[in-house]
Amino acid sequence: MVITLPQLYVFLLILARVAGIFFTAPLLSSRTFPSSGKVALAIWVSAVLWFAVPAPSYFPDGSIIMSLIIFKEFIVGFMIGFICQVLFAAIQASGDFVDLQMGMSIATIMDPTTGGIATIIGRLSFFIGLVIFVIVNGHHMLLSALNASFRALPLASPINISGNFISQILNLGTTFWFIAIQLAIPAVLLIFLSDFAFGIVSRVAPQINVFMLGFQVKPSLGLIAILFSLPLFINHISLLVGQMGEEMLKLFANIK
C-alpha cells in the first residue's frame, strides 16, 4: 500500500487534533503517563480515525498554510480537552476549600502529575473524581466527542471566533467556581458548625483552648463529611460529565 501525500496530510491533521486533546485532557495529559505511551496511543487513535474521517475538500499549496491548518487542528483538540480539564480543576479546587477549612492547607505535597504544589484533600478529591469519570465511561464520551468533532468541524475548515465562543469560555470560569463550591459545601458547612460550637464553648468556658482543640477536631470532621457525602459526590460528578458533553457540543457550534 502506497501512501500518497494528500493521505499523509489528512493523517497529520487528525494527529494534530488528537495531540491537542492529549495535551490538556485529564488522565491523558498526566505526567505519570509515559510519553512513549502517549505518542503510541495518539498515533493509534489517529490511525483508527484515518479510515472514518472525511478528507478535506482541498489540499493547500504552501507549507506555511499547511502548518497553520495543522496548528488550527491542534487548537480544536486543545479546547475539547480543556473543557474536560475544567471539571477536574473544579473537583480539586473543592478539595482545596475543604483543606483550608480543616486547617490542613499548610500540609502541601508535590504533585507529580502537574509538577506543582497540591493539598492532600485536593488530590484525594481529584483522584476520586478521576475514578468516577472512568466508571461512568467519561473517557468514552471524550473519544466520542473527538469523533463527532470531525463531522461538526471538518478537517481544514476555518473556525470563527464569535462572541458566543468568548461567552462560553467566560461561563466556564463561572461554572468552575460553582462546581467547586457545590462539592465542598457538606464539609465546609460541618466545619462551620463546629467553629460555631467552639465559639460558644470559648464564651462559656474561657479556660479551654478552643484554638488547639479545633486543630484536633476539624480534620476528623472534614474526613467524616467527605465519607458521608461521597454518594452525593459520585452522583454530582456523573451529572457533570453529561454537562461536559453539552459544553463540547456548544463549542462545536460556537466556532463553526
C-alpha positions as CSV (number, residue, x, y, z in Angstrom):
1,M,0.0,0.0,0.0
2,V,1.4,3.3,-1.1
3,I,0.5,6.4,1.0
4,T,0.1,9.5,-1.1
5,L,1.0,13.0,0.1
6,P,-2.7,14.0,0.5
7,Q,-3.4,10.9,2.6
8,L,-0.4,11.7,4.8
9,Y,-1.6,15.3,5.1
10,V,-5.0,14.0,6.3
11,F,-3.3,11.8,8.9
12,L,-1.2,14.8,10.1
13,L,-4.4,16.9,10.6
14,I,-6.1,14.1,12.5
15,L,-3.0,13.6,14.6
16,A,-2.8,17.3,15.4
17,R,-6.3,17.3,16.8
18,V,-5.7,14.2,18.8
19,A,-2.5,15.6,20.2
20,G,-4.4,18.7,21.3
21,I,-6.6,16.5,23.5
22,F,-3.7,14.6,24.8
23,F,-2.1,17.9,25.8
24,T,-5.0,19.1,28.1
25,A,-7.4,16.2,28.8
26,P,-7.2,14.6,32.3
27,L,-5.5,11.3,32.6
28,L,-4.2,11.6,29.0
29,S,-2.1,14.7,29.9
30,S,-0.8,13.3,33.2
31,R,3.0,13.3,33.6
32,T,2.7,9.8,35.2
33,F,1.5,8.6,31.8
34,P,4.8,7.7,29.9
35,S,5.5,9.9,26.9
36,S,6.1,6.9,24.7
37,G,2.7,5.5,25.7
38,K,1.1,8.9,24.9
39,V,2.7,9.0,21.5
40,A,1.8,5.4,20.6
41,L,-1.8,5.8,21.8
42,A,-2.2,9.1,19.9
43,I,-0.9,7.6,16.7
44,W,-3.1,4.5,17.1
45,V,-6.2,6.6,17.7
46,S,-5.3,8.8,14.7
47,A,-4.8,5.7,12.5
48,V,-8.2,4.3,13.5
49,L,-9.9,7.7,12.7
50,W,-8.0,8.0,9.5
51,F,-10.3,5.4,7.8
52,A,-13.5,7.1,9.1
53,V,-12.9,10.9,8.9
54,P,-13.9,12.6,5.7
55,A,-10.9,14.1,3.8
56,P,-10.7,17.9,3.4
57,S,-12.1,19.4,0.3
58,Y,-8.9,20.9,-0.9
59,F,-5.1,20.5,-0.5
60,P,-3.1,23.6,0.4
61,D,-0.2,24.6,-1.9
62,G,2.3,26.2,0.5
63,S,3.9,24.7,3.6
64,I,3.1,27.8,5.6
65,I,-0.6,27.4,5.0
66,M,-0.4,23.7,5.8
67,S,1.4,24.5,9.1
68,L,-1.3,27.0,10.1
69,I,-4.0,24.5,9.3
70,I,-2.3,21.8,11.4
71,F,-1.9,24.3,14.3
72,K,-5.6,25.1,14.0
73,E,-6.5,21.4,14.3
74,F,-4.3,21.3,17.4
75,I,-6.2,24.2,18.9
76,V,-9.5,22.5,18.3
77,G,-8.3,19.4,20.2
78,F,-6.8,21.6,22.9
79,M,-10.2,23.2,23.5
80,I,-12.0,19.8,23.7
81,G,-9.6,18.6,26.3
82,F,-9.7,22.0,28.1
83,I,-13.4,21.7,28.7
84,C,-12.9,18.3,30.3
85,Q,-10.0,19.6,32.4
86,V,-12.1,22.4,33.8
87,L,-14.3,19.8,35.5
88,F,-11.3,18.2,37.3
89,A,-9.8,21.5,38.2
90,A,-13.1,22.3,39.9
91,I,-13.1,19.0,41.7
92,Q,-9.5,19.6,43.0
93,A,-10.5,23.2,44.0
94,S,-13.3,21.9,46.1
95,G,-10.8,19.7,48.0
96,D,-8.6,22.8,48.4
97,F,-11.5,24.6,50.0
98,V,-12.1,21.7,52.4
99,D,-8.4,21.6,53.2
100,L,-8.5,25.3,54.1
101,Q,-11.4,24.8,56.5
102,M,-9.8,21.7,58.1
103,G,-6.6,23.6,58.8
104,M,-4.6,21.3,56.6
105,S,-3.8,23.7,53.7
106,I,-0.3,24.0,55.2
107,A,0.3,20.3,54.6
108,T,1.0,20.5,50.9
109,I,2.6,17.9,48.7
110,M,4.4,17.8,45.4
111,D,2.0,16.7,42.6
112,P,3.9,14.6,40.1
113,T,1.1,14.8,37.6
114,T,1.3,18.6,37.2
115,G,4.6,19.4,38.7
116,G,3.0,21.9,41.1
117,I,2.1,22.0,44.7
118,A,-1.2,20.5,45.8
119,T,-3.1,19.9,49.1
120,I,-3.8,16.4,50.4
121,I,-7.6,16.6,50.3
122,G,-7.4,18.4,46.9
123,R,-5.5,15.4,45.4
124,L,-7.8,13.0,47.1
125,S,-10.9,14.7,45.5
126,F,-9.1,14.7,42.2
127,F,-8.4,11.0,42.2
128,I,-11.9,10.2,43.4
129,G,-13.3,12.3,40.5
130,L,-10.9,10.6,38.1
131,V,-12.1,7.1,39.2
132,I,-15.8,8.2,38.9
133,F,-15.0,9.6,35.5
134,V,-13.7,6.3,34.3
135,I,-16.5,4.3,35.9
136,V,-19.2,6.4,34.2
137,N,-17.4,6.0,30.8
138,G,-16.4,9.6,30.7
139,H,-13.3,8.7,28.7
140,H,-15.6,7.0,26.1
141,M,-17.6,10.2,25.9
142,L,-14.3,12.2,25.3
143,L,-13.4,9.9,22.4
144,S,-16.9,10.1,21.0
145,A,-16.7,13.9,21.2
146,L,-13.4,13.7,19.3
147,N,-15.0,11.6,16.6
148,A,-18.1,13.9,16.4
149,S,-15.8,16.9,16.1
150,F,-14.6,15.8,12.7
151,R,-18.2,16.0,11.4
152,A,-19.1,19.2,13.2
153,L,-15.7,20.8,12.3
154,P,-14.3,19.1,9.2
155,L,-10.6,19.0,8.6
156,A,-9.0,22.1,7.3
157,S,-12.3,24.1,7.7
158,P,-12.0,27.6,9.0
159,I,-13.1,28.4,12.6
160,N,-14.9,31.6,13.6
161,I,-14.2,33.1,17.0
162,S,-17.6,34.6,17.7
163,G,-19.0,36.4,20.7
164,N,-20.8,33.1,21.7
165,F,-17.4,31.4,22.0
166,I,-15.9,34.1,24.2
167,S,-19.1,34.0,26.3
168,Q,-18.8,30.2,26.7
169,I,-15.2,30.5,27.9
170,L,-16.1,33.1,30.4
171,N,-19.0,31.0,31.6
172,L,-16.7,28.0,32.1
173,G,-14.9,30.1,34.7
174,T,-18.2,30.7,36.5
175,T,-19.1,27.0,36.2
176,F,-15.6,26.2,37.7
177,W,-16.3,28.0,40.9
178,F,-19.9,26.9,41.1
179,I,-18.9,23.3,40.9
180,A,-16.1,23.7,43.4
181,I,-18.4,25.3,46.0
182,Q,-21.2,22.7,45.5
183,L,-18.8,19.8,46.1
184,A,-17.2,21.5,49.1
185,I,-20.5,22.6,50.8
186,P,-21.1,19.5,53.0
187,A,-17.6,19.5,54.6
188,V,-17.4,23.3,54.9
189,L,-20.8,23.5,56.5
190,L,-20.0,20.8,59.1
191,I,-16.7,22.5,60.0
192,F,-18.5,25.9,60.2
193,L,-21.0,24.4,62.7
194,S,-18.0,23.1,64.7
195,D,-16.5,26.6,64.7
196,F,-19.8,28.0,65.9
197,A,-19.9,25.4,68.7
198,F,-16.3,26.2,69.7
199,G,-17.2,29.9,69.8
200,I,-20.0,29.1,72.3
201,V,-17.6,26.9,74.4
202,S,-15.0,29.7,74.5
203,R,-17.6,32.1,75.9
204,V,-18.9,29.5,78.5
205,A,-15.5,28.1,79.5
206,P,-12.7,30.6,78.6
207,Q,-10.1,28.3,80.2
208,I,-10.5,25.8,77.3
209,N,-8.1,26.4,74.4
210,V,-10.6,26.0,71.6
211,F,-7.9,27.0,69.1
212,M,-5.8,24.0,69.8
213,L,-8.9,21.8,70.2
214,G,-10.0,22.8,66.7
215,F,-6.8,21.6,65.1
216,Q,-7.6,18.1,66.5
217,V,-11.3,18.0,65.7
218,K,-11.6,19.7,62.3
219,P,-9.5,17.2,60.3
220,S,-11.7,14.4,61.7
221,L,-14.9,16.3,60.9
222,G,-13.7,17.0,57.4
223,L,-12.9,13.4,56.7
224,I,-16.3,12.3,58.1
225,A,-18.1,14.8,56.0
226,I,-16.3,13.6,52.9
227,L,-17.1,10.0,53.7
228,F,-20.8,10.6,54.2
229,S,-21.1,13.0,51.2
230,L,-19.4,10.5,48.9
231,P,-22.6,9.2,47.4
232,L,-23.7,12.7,46.6
233,F,-20.2,13.4,45.3
234,I,-20.5,10.4,42.9
235,N,-24.0,11.4,41.7
236,H,-23.0,15.0,41.1
237,I,-19.9,14.2,39.1
238,S,-21.9,11.8,37.0
239,L,-24.2,14.6,36.1
240,L,-21.3,17.0,35.4
241,V,-19.8,14.5,32.9
242,G,-23.1,14.8,30.9
243,Q,-22.9,18.6,31.2
244,M,-19.3,18.4,29.9
245,G,-20.6,16.7,26.8
246,E,-23.1,19.5,26.3
247,E,-20.4,22.1,26.6
248,M,-18.4,20.3,23.9
249,L,-21.4,20.4,21.6
250,K,-21.7,24.2,22.3
251,L,-18.1,24.6,21.5
252,F,-18.5,23.0,18.0
253,A,-21.5,25.2,17.3
254,N,-19.7,28.4,18.5
255,I,-16.6,28.0,16.4
256,K,-18.2,26.5,13.4
